[in-house]
Amino acid sequence: MDYRINKRTGDKISVIGIGSSSISNSNKEEAIQTLKYAYENGINYFDLAAGDAKCFSYYGEAFENERDKVIYQIHFGANYETGTYGWTTNLDTVKISIAWQLKELRTDYIDYGFIHCLDEESDWKSYVKNGILDYILELKEKGVVKHIGVSSHTPELINEILDTKLVDMVMFSINPGYDYHHGDYANGTTDERTSLYKRCEAEGIGISVMKPFSGGQLLDEKTSPFSKKLTKIQCIQYALDRPGVLTVLPGIRGMDDLKEILEYNTATDEEKDYSILGEFAPANVTGKCVYCNHCMPCPMKLDIGLINKYYDLAVAGDKLAKDHYLNLEKTAYDCISCGHCNQRCPFKVDQIARMQEIKKYFGK
């Protein structure tokens, strides 16, 4: 398992985490066994926006003795009084729900307390007006909540909340369908979504990814908006290549789903290659590097995707990106304009021109 560091908190987070929307489809014994197997195979990050109330006790039993080694993101606004997931901005209901979740999880603290599922400006106003934000801040002051996050499908609203400087983690829906304007949660333009990723990277705010398979639609050519299916491994790699992303949180129903997800760890570069997206990317995406590295190998051994990424992040305001770029073994300065990358790029990026632009920007 690979891990990435949340720059704001120092947390070491597994690049694959677990979403809990469907784990209760398993019986208690299998669910607990599945969660333990995930931990044994390096997964340490778990999202508790659960589909069913039962799974909280499963987590409590599975990780009671490893609580300090796993990371929970818990949502202030998720409500389980009916036994299944509900959403609320009522402060008293939130307080009861959080107390119940902590009891079932057999813990007295929350790693990441999330401002939950805000997609409209009115949601955010209600959240603040009703005192839920103040409640999270109160628990943070007491040490019950270690860090604050926000979950949303709307880039504009996330940016507004990031402006408060309260947030260390963002939960956002990232997959090629949404980024290319397909799906019910494909909020924001491609540029707006990309700008959000870059902002999070530049400010050291981690992103945990929900809906990496677009609810399974991308995995079946009959339901895919592109009429071509992608694999789970391709979707995971796509999300992990977006700036700011620390972990991808696929929902699993049980052991079979988990083992399939864990295949990512031993997948080949060919299996992770999602460059097929270039065949059906919209016009406003083509010509822009998505860091897929399908252009590799470079005859001069440039890491073309990483060079592009550091440049984009530097332009977006990431103060460390320039140092990272200058510490590369080969930079844009070493490009000989052979055109090999241009011929291979599925997104029709003129990398020769990009390398000249990058060289001029960094001065080396």
N, C-alpha and C positions, 0 to 999 in steps of 0.2 A: 504494500500500500504506500502510495506517495502522500505527503502531507504539505500543506501550505500554511503560512503564518499570517494571522490577522495582525496587521501592523499596528492597529489601535490597541489591541488587548494582549498581544503576545501569544494568544492561543494557537496551538499546533493542531490543525484540523485536517482530517482525512479528506482526500479529494472526492471520495464517494461517501455519502452519508445515507441516511434512511429517512424517507417520508412515511408517515404513519396513517395515511388515509385509508389503507386497505388491510393492514396487518391483522385486524380483528376478523378477517375472513377465515383465518386459521383458528383451530381450537386452541385452548390455553396452552396445552403441552407443546404443540408445534410452534406456536408464536414465541414462547419463551426460549425454546431450543433455537429458533431462527435468530432471535436477538442476540443470544449468547454466541452463536456461530459468527454473526456479523462482527461482534467485538473481537473474537478470537482471530479473525482475519483482517484486523486492523481498522475497522470502522469505529470511529469514536464520536461522531456527530449525528444527533437524532432530532428530527423536527416533530413536535408534539401537537401540530394541528391535525388531530386524529379524526377519523371518520366515525369512530365508535368509542364510547366511554370505557369499554372493557379493557382496551389496550394499556391504559395507564397502570393498572395493577400488574399487567404482564411486564412492563418495564420495571416497575418497582421490585418485583421478584427477581427478574433477570439481573439487575445491576445494583442491588442494594449493597453488595460488598465491593463493587467497582465504581461507586458513585463519583469519586474524585478523579476517575480516569475517563469518564464519558461527559459529553457536553450536550446539554438540552437547550433547545430554543422553544420557549413556552409563550403562548399567545394570549395577551390581555384583550379579550373580546370574543374568544372561542368559548362556547357555553355547552355543557353536557348534561343539563338537568333533565332532558328527555331521554337520555341514554345514547343519543347520537349527536353529531355536530350541529351546533347552532351558532348564530352570530348576534352579538349584543353590544350596545354602547351604554347600557345601564350600569352605573357604578356599583350598586349593591350586588347585582347579579355577577359582575366581574369579580368582586371580592370573594363571594361564595365559591365561584368556579375555581379561582386560583388556590384558595385554601384546600378545596377538595382535590385538585390535581397534585398539590404537594403531598398531601396525605397518601394518595394512591401511589405516587412515585417513591414514597418512603425517603423523602429528602426535605431539607429545610432551606434550600436555596435554589435559585434559578440562574443558569449561566447567562442566557440571553433572554431578557423579557421583551417581547415584541409588541409594538403598536400594531394591532392586527387588522389586516385586510381592508385597508382604506383605498378606495378607488375613485371616490368623488370628493370634491372640496367640502361638501356638506358633511361627509363622514368625518373628516378631520376636525371640522368645527364642532360637531357633536362630541367627539372624543375629548376635545379640550374643555368644552363647556361643561360636560358632565363630570369632569374631575378625574377621568381615568388616567390621563397623562400625569397629573399631580400624584396619583396613587402609585404609578410606576416609579416616579422620582422619589417618593417617600420610601418605598421599599429599597430603592438603590442606596439611599442615604443610610438605611439600616443594615445594608449588606446582604439583604435577601435576594435582590436582583444585582448581579455582578455588572452586566452591560445591557444597553438598550439597543433594540433593533426595530425595523419597520418592515412589514410585508404589504405589498401592493402590486397591482398590474399596470399602474399608470405612472409613466416617467415624470410627467409634470408635477404630480403630487409628491412623489418621492423627493424630487429636487427641493420642493418647498419645505419638506420635513428635514431634509439634510441641512438646509439653511439654519435650522435651530442649533446645529452643532451638538445635538444630544445623542446622535445615533452612531453606533460602531459596526453595525451589520445591516444589510438589506437582504430581504428575501424577495426575489423577482422571478417571473416566469420567462425563461430563456430557451428558445429552440428556433430552428430555421424557419418554421412556419410563422411564428409570431414576428420574428425579425423581418420577414419578407411580406408582412401585411396579411397573413392568413390565419383565421381563427378568432373565436369569441374574445380572447384575451390579448389580441394583437394590438394593444393600445400604444399610441405614439408612432411616429414615422421611424423609418430605419435610422435616420440620422439622430433623432431624439433618443432612441434606445441606445445607439452606439455612444452618444455623448454621455449618457448616464453611466455606462460601463467605464468609460474613461475617467469620469469625475470620481467614481468610487475608487478606482486604482490610484488616481493622483492624490486623493485625500486619505488613502489608507483604510478605506471602509470596505470590509469584505462583503461579498455577495454569495448567498446560498441560493441555489437554483431549484425552483419548483417547476413542475410540468415540463421536464426535459424532452418528453416524447409527445407533447401536445395531447395528453390524455390517451395515448396509444395510437392516435391518428397517423402519425408519421411512420409507424411500423407496418402499415398495410397499404399496399398500392391502391386498394379500393376506397380508402378513406383519406389517404394523403392528399393534400391540396396540390401536390406536384405530380400526382398520378404515378409516382415512383416511391417505393418504400425505402426508408433508411433503417439501419440496424440500431439497436440500443447503444452499441459501442460507438458508432458514428455520432449519435446524438450527444452522448456524454462528452466525447472529445470536442465536438463543436462548442458546447457550453463552457468547457474548461479553457478553451482558447480565447474566450471573451475576456477583456481586461477586467480586473477586479474580482473575478470569480475565484472563490476558495473551495467550494464543495458543491456537488450535484446530488440532489436528494430524490432519487426515484422512489415511487411508492411500490411496496412489495406486498404480496398476499401471503407469502410463506417461503419455505426453504427453496423450492424450485426457482422462484423469482430471484431470490437472493443469490443463489449460485450462478444464475445467468448474468446478473449484474457484475458479480465478482470476476467474470471472465475478462472484463476490461483490463484487469491488472496484468494479464498475460497475453493480451492481444498484440498482434503485429502492427507495424506502421501501416501496412496495407489495409488491415481491418479497421483501423482508426480513421483512415482517409475519407473525408466527406466532400472531396472536390467535385463529386457529381452534382453538387448544388449549383455549380457554375453553369450547368446546362439549363436551369430554369430560374436563375436569379433574375429579378426585375431589373429594368434598365438603370434605375437609380442606385443599384448596388454594384453593377459591373463597373470595372475601372477602379475599385477600391480594394485594397489588400485586406483579407480576412484572416491572415496569418495561418492559412491551412498548410503551408509548406509543400504543396504539390509541385512547386517549381524546383524543389530540391532533387538531386544534389547539385549544388553550384560548383562549376569547375574550379572556382577560386576558394571554395569552402566557406563562403559567406552563409551565415544563418539569416536568410532573407526575411523570413517571417518575424524573427525577433528584432532585427534591425528596424523593420517597419513599425513594429509594436512600440519600441522605445521612442521612436521619432513621434508617433502619434501621441503617446503619453506625455512627452516633453512639451509638445505644442498645447496639450490640454492642461498643462500646469503642474505635472508631476516633477518635483524638484530633484528626485533621485534618478529619473530616467536618463538624464545626460551622463551621469557617472556610470550607470549600468552599460550604456551604449559605448562609452569610451573604454570600458574594461573588456569589451568583446575582443576576442583574438583577431577577428577580421571585421572591419567596418566598411561603410559605403565607399570610403577612400580606396579600398582594394578592388572595387568593381572595375572590370575591364570592358564593360559594355558589349559582351559577346552575344547577348540576346537569347541565351539558353532559357532563362527564366520566362521571358516574354512569350516564347513559343509554347511553354508548358502551362502557363497560368490559365486556369479555367474561368477566372473572373476578368480576364482581358486587362490586367493591370500592366501599364507600361513601367516595368521595374527599372529599366535603364534611366528613364526620366526621373523616377522616384529616387534612385541612388544619387543622382546629381543634386536633386533638391535636398536630400538628407545630408549629403556631404557639405553643401553650402550652409545649411542650418547649424550643424555642429562644428564646422570649421576644421574638420579633419576627415 
